[in-house]
């Protein structure tokens, strides 16, 4: 099992924590590569429904992960499909950027 899948398995289901969206957002912000990290984050809290890891590939210090996240905001369901790129630096993985296929 890959490092990413182990992390996802430990983190989900998100119902075990008080505010999973805010917690995951804070973690994602902290793990973002400093060169692409925004200066602030918005912790508007949609209802987290699930995360599916569709594919991952590790090449040296780079990891590419395809995922589908499902959530609700104001009672309306949404999906986010992202292909994310991470870099490893000093033994930690940092989010660099992602593509959002149509």
MDAnalysis code that builds the backbone (N, CA, C; Angstrom):
import MDAnalysis as mda
import numpy as np

u = mda.Universe.empty(306, n_residues=102, atom_resindex=np.repeat(np.arange(102), 3), trajectory=True)
u.add_TopologyAttr("name", ["N", "CA", "C"] * 102)
u.add_TopologyAttr("resid", np.arange(1, 103))
u.add_TopologyAttr("resname", ["UNK", "UNK", "UNK", "UNK", "UNK", "UNK", "UNK", "UNK", "UNK", "UNK", "UNK", "UNK", "UNK", "UNK", "UNK", "UNK", "UNK", "UNK", "UNK", "UNK", "UNK", "UNK", "UNK", "UNK", "UNK", "UNK", "UNK", "UNK", "UNK", "UNK", "UNK", "UNK", "UNK", "UNK", "UNK", "UNK", "UNK", "UNK", "UNK", "UNK", "UNK", "UNK", "UNK", "UNK", "UNK", "UNK", "UNK", "UNK", "UNK", "UNK", "UNK", "UNK", "UNK", "UNK", "UNK", "UNK", "UNK", "UNK", "UNK", "UNK", "UNK", "UNK", "UNK", "UNK", "UNK", "UNK", "UNK", "UNK", "UNK", "UNK", "UNK", "UNK", "UNK", "UNK", "UNK", "UNK", "UNK", "UNK", "UNK", "UNK", "UNK", "UNK", "UNK", "UNK", "UNK", "UNK", "UNK", "UNK", "UNK", "UNK", "UNK", "UNK", "UNK", "UNK", "UNK", "UNK", "UNK", "UNK", "UNK", "UNK", "UNK", "UNK"])
u.atoms.positions = np.array([
    [0.853, -1.182, 0.000],
    [0.000, 0.000, 0.000],
    [0.892, 1.235, 0.000],
    [0.574, 2.209, -0.840],
    [1.405, 3.409, -0.942],
    [1.236, 4.305, 0.282],
    [2.185, 5.219, 0.435],
    [2.131, 6.188, 1.536],
    [0.835, 7.000, 1.476],
    [0.440, 7.416, 0.249],
    [-0.779, 8.217, 0.099],
    [-2.011, 7.419, 0.503],
    [-2.119, 6.161, 0.065],
    [-3.278, 5.333, 0.418],
    [-3.335, 5.070, 1.923],
    [-2.169, 4.875, 2.565],
    [-2.157, 4.691, 4.026],
    [-2.670, 5.947, 4.725],
    [-2.242, 7.128, 4.252],
    [-2.707, 8.388, 4.841],
    [-4.211, 8.536, 4.669],
    [-4.724, 8.263, 3.466],
    [-6.162, 8.364, 3.212],
    [-6.930, 7.386, 4.091],
    [-6.425, 6.164, 4.238],
    [-7.109, 5.165, 5.061],
    [-7.150, 5.586, 6.522],
    [-6.075, 6.228, 7.008],
    [-6.051, 6.699, 8.395],
    [-6.963, 7.887, 8.600],
    [-7.116, 8.717, 7.571],
    [-7.872, 9.954, 7.686],
    [-9.369, 9.730, 7.522],
    [-9.770, 8.769, 6.700],
    [-11.186, 8.537, 6.397],
    [-11.685, 7.317, 7.144],
    [-12.928, 7.169, 7.563],
    [-13.957, 8.166, 7.299],
    [-13.785, 9.401, 8.166],
    [-14.115, 10.512, 7.613],
    [-13.887, 11.802, 8.261],
    [-14.829, 12.060, 9.430],
    [-15.845, 11.242, 9.595],
    [-16.811, 11.470, 10.664],
    [-16.189, 11.316, 12.051],
    [-14.946, 10.778, 12.116],
    [-14.309, 10.594, 13.421],
    [-13.816, 11.893, 14.031],
    [-13.677, 12.951, 13.225],
    [-13.189, 14.216, 13.744],
    [-14.291, 15.254, 13.729],
    [-14.145, 16.286, 14.529],
    [-15.182, 17.287, 14.714],
    [-15.518, 18.038, 13.433],
    [-14.531, 18.555, 12.737],
    [-14.762, 19.309, 11.505],
    [-13.756, 18.835, 10.462],
    [-14.079, 17.729, 9.759],
    [-13.083, 17.124, 8.879],
    [-12.650, 18.021, 7.732],
    [-13.550, 18.803, 7.170],
    [-13.166, 19.651, 6.037],
    [-12.125, 20.680, 6.463],
    [-12.371, 21.345, 7.568],
    [-11.419, 22.342, 8.056],
    [-10.094, 21.686, 8.424],
    [-10.157, 20.513, 9.062],
    [-8.926, 19.816, 9.435],
    [-8.131, 19.411, 8.201],
    [-8.802, 18.848, 7.182],
    [-8.111, 18.460, 5.959],
    [-7.579, 19.673, 5.215],
    [-8.326, 20.774, 5.252],
    [-7.873, 21.997, 4.590],
    [-6.612, 22.520, 5.251],
    [-6.580, 22.523, 6.581],
    [-5.384, 22.979, 7.305],
    [-4.177, 22.091, 6.980],
    [-4.398, 20.767, 6.945],
    [-3.311, 19.841, 6.630],
    [-2.823, 20.089, 5.206],
    [-3.750, 20.220, 4.257],
    [-3.371, 20.458, 2.860],
    [-2.601, 21.768, 2.734],
    [-3.019, 22.798, 3.448],
    [-2.342, 24.089, 3.412],
    [-0.915, 23.957, 3.952],
    [-0.767, 23.254, 5.076],
    [0.547, 23.097, 5.701],
    [1.490, 22.274, 4.831],
    [0.938, 21.330, 4.060],
    [1.767, 20.468, 3.232],
    [2.006, 21.030, 1.833],
    [1.448, 22.181, 1.545],
    [1.612, 22.785, 0.210],
    [3.027, 23.325, 0.055],
    [3.595, 23.134, -1.107],
    [4.937, 23.643, -1.388],
    [4.934, 25.161, -1.190],
    [5.885, 25.723, -0.448],
    [5.888, 27.164, -0.171],
    [5.861, 28.044, -1.416],
    [6.401, 27.564, -2.533],
    [6.425, 28.390, -3.741],
    [5.043, 28.547, -4.376],
    [4.082, 27.670, -4.034],
    [2.738, 27.751, -4.613],
    [1.644, 27.924, -3.569],
    [2.021, 28.061, -2.301],
    [1.045, 28.173, -1.204],
    [0.417, 29.562, -1.188],
    [-0.935, 29.648, -1.098],
    [-1.563, 30.968, -0.974],
    [-1.239, 31.589, 0.383],
    [-1.454, 32.886, 0.515],
    [-1.133, 33.566, 1.773],
    [-2.180, 33.314, 2.852],
    [-3.401, 32.901, 2.481],
    [-4.441, 32.603, 3.469],
    [-5.369, 31.528, 2.909],
    [-6.207, 30.963, 3.802],
    [-7.162, 29.949, 3.385],
    [-8.552, 30.300, 3.900],
    [-9.579, 29.855, 3.176],
    [-10.968, 30.054, 3.565],
    [-11.479, 28.746, 4.143],
    [-11.902, 28.744, 5.395],
    [-12.351, 27.524, 6.050],
    [-13.880, 27.400, 6.060],
    [-14.549, 27.905, 5.011],
    [-15.978, 27.659, 4.859],
    [-16.162, 26.145, 4.890],
    [-17.099, 25.649, 5.680],
    [-17.141, 24.218, 5.971],
    [-18.286, 23.487, 5.282],
    [-18.041, 22.985, 4.080],
    [-19.037, 22.116, 3.459],
    [-19.083, 20.773, 4.184],
    [-20.118, 20.002, 3.941],
    [-20.226, 18.668, 4.538],
    [-19.441, 17.697, 3.671],
    [-18.432, 17.077, 4.260],
    [-17.546, 16.146, 3.568],
    [-18.270, 14.823, 3.388],
    [-18.359, 14.321, 2.152],
    [-19.048, 13.058, 1.870],
    [-18.099, 11.913, 1.551],
    [-16.957, 12.200, 0.957],
    [-16.023, 11.116, 0.675],
    [-14.898, 11.523, -0.244],
    [-13.899, 10.660, -0.296],
    [-12.731, 10.857, -1.145],
    [-12.367, 9.511, -1.751],
    [-12.253, 9.482, -3.064],
    [-11.864, 8.258, -3.768],
    [-10.539, 8.512, -4.477],
    [-9.537, 7.700, -4.159],
    [-8.255, 7.764, -4.862],
    [-8.394, 6.844, -6.069],
    [-8.356, 7.430, -7.268],
    [-8.548, 6.650, -8.491],
    [-7.244, 6.090, -9.037],
    [-6.156, 6.823, -8.860],
    [-4.873, 6.377, -9.411],
    [-3.751, 7.149, -8.723],
    [-2.610, 6.514, -8.567],
    [-1.422, 7.229, -8.086],
    [-0.191, 6.643, -8.756],
    [0.805, 7.488, -8.920],
    [2.052, 7.066, -9.543],
    [3.201, 7.791, -8.866],
    [4.200, 7.033, -8.442],
    [5.388, 7.606, -7.810],
    [6.563, 7.482, -8.763],
    [7.250, 8.598, -9.006],
    [8.438, 8.626, -9.851],
    [9.492, 9.447, -9.132],
    [10.443, 8.773, -8.515],
    [11.476, 9.482, -7.756],
    [10.852, 10.280, -6.623],
    [11.098, 11.586, -6.603],
    [10.566, 12.454, -5.553],
    [9.245, 13.111, -5.947],
    [8.618, 12.643, -7.026],
    [7.351, 13.206, -7.490],
    [6.250, 12.158, -7.407],
    [5.085, 12.556, -6.900],
    [3.918, 11.680, -6.852],
    [2.765, 12.386, -7.545],
    [2.057, 11.655, -8.405],
    [0.856, 12.164, -9.053],
    [-0.314, 11.327, -8.551],
    [-1.379, 12.000, -8.092],
    [-2.545, 11.323, -7.528],
    [-3.798, 11.849, -8.206],
    [-4.628, 10.937, -8.714],
    [-5.933, 11.311, -9.263],
    [-6.974, 10.978, -8.206],
    [-7.819, 11.958, -7.876],
    [-8.830, 11.737, -6.842],
    [-10.158, 12.390, -7.211],
    [-11.217, 11.889, -6.583],
    [-12.554, 12.460, -6.717],
    [-13.065, 12.716, -5.294],
    [-13.323, 13.982, -4.992],
    [-13.851, 14.361, -3.676],
    [-15.328, 14.715, -3.838],
    [-16.154, 14.309, -2.873],
    [-17.588, 14.628, -2.896],
    [-17.933, 15.387, -1.620],
    [-18.746, 16.457, -1.760],
    [-19.129, 17.272, -0.611],
    [-20.435, 18.005, -0.903],
    [-21.040, 18.560, 0.152],
    [-22.251, 19.365, 0.021],
    [-22.011, 20.741, 0.618],
    [-22.546, 21.758, -0.055],
    [-22.533, 23.125, 0.450],
    [-23.947, 23.653, 0.297],
    [-24.532, 24.117, 1.400],
    [-25.895, 24.637, 1.342],
    [-26.892, 23.622, 0.825],
    [-26.685, 22.338, 1.121],
    [-27.598, 21.283, 0.696],
    [-27.385, 20.805, -0.737],
    [-26.476, 21.432, -1.481],
    [-26.227, 21.049, -2.867],
    [-24.945, 20.219, -2.961],
    [-25.038, 19.057, -3.630],
    [-23.892, 18.152, -3.755],
    [-22.942, 18.634, -4.854],
    [-21.644, 18.431, -4.608],
    [-20.601, 18.810, -5.555],
    [-19.569, 17.688, -5.646],
    [-18.857, 17.649, -6.767],
    [-17.726, 16.737, -6.944],
    [-16.536, 17.540, -7.433],
    [-15.368, 17.166, -6.960],
    [-14.147, 17.784, -7.436],
    [-13.220, 16.672, -7.915],
    [-12.896, 16.691, -9.186],
    [-11.983, 15.719, -9.787],
    [-10.654, 16.433, -9.973],
    [-9.602, 15.916, -9.352],
    [-8.297, 16.578, -9.435],
    [-7.200, 15.561, -9.685],
    [-6.229, 15.959, -10.488],
    [-4.985, 15.209, -10.636],
    [-3.906, 16.073, -9.994],
    [-3.466, 15.655, -8.804],
    [-2.561, 16.453, -7.964],
    [-1.124, 16.004, -8.123],
    [-0.210, 16.959, -7.985],
    [1.220, 16.668, -8.013],
    [1.849, 17.073, -6.681],
    [2.684, 16.178, -6.170],
    [3.382, 16.395, -4.912],
    [4.880, 16.223, -5.135],
    [5.687, 16.957, -4.381],
    [7.139, 16.784, -4.357],
    [7.545, 16.312, -2.972],
    [8.602, 15.509, -2.920],
    [9.145, 15.077, -1.626],
    [10.386, 15.896, -1.341],
    [10.425, 16.464, -0.141],
    [11.569, 17.255, 0.295],
    [11.822, 16.944, 1.757],
    [13.039, 16.566, 2.087],
    [13.413, 16.215, 3.465],
    [12.477, 15.159, 4.047],
    [12.086, 14.183, 3.222],
    [11.250, 13.081, 3.695],
    [9.768, 13.374, 3.794],
    [9.339, 14.592, 3.478],
    [7.911, 14.944, 3.533],
    [7.400, 15.234, 2.134],
    [6.115, 14.995, 1.908],
    [5.496, 15.280, 0.617],
    [4.754, 16.609, 0.703],
    [4.925, 17.443, -0.327],
    [4.280, 18.750, -0.398],
    [3.470, 18.857, -1.688],
    [2.251, 19.346, -1.566],
    [1.392, 19.594, -2.714],
    [1.998, 20.719, -3.535],
    [2.112, 20.530, -4.853],
    [2.651, 21.551, -5.739],
    [1.518, 22.216, -6.526],
    [0.756, 21.420, -7.256],
    [-0.374, 21.946, -8.024],
    [-1.245, 20.789, -8.502],
    [-2.304, 21.139, -9.221],
    [-3.195, 20.110, -9.723],
    [-3.926, 20.567, -10.965],
    [-4.411, 19.604, -11.719],
    [-5.241, 19.846, -12.888],
    [-6.650, 19.367, -12.577],
    [-7.630, 20.037, -13.167],
    [-9.030, 19.696, -12.932],
    [-9.663, 19.302, -14.265],
    [-9.628, 17.985, -14.587],
    [-10.189, 17.537, -15.865],
    [-11.675, 17.844, -15.952],
    [-12.124, 18.134, -17.165],
    [-13.536, 18.476, -17.414],
    [-14.448, 17.380, -17.161],
])
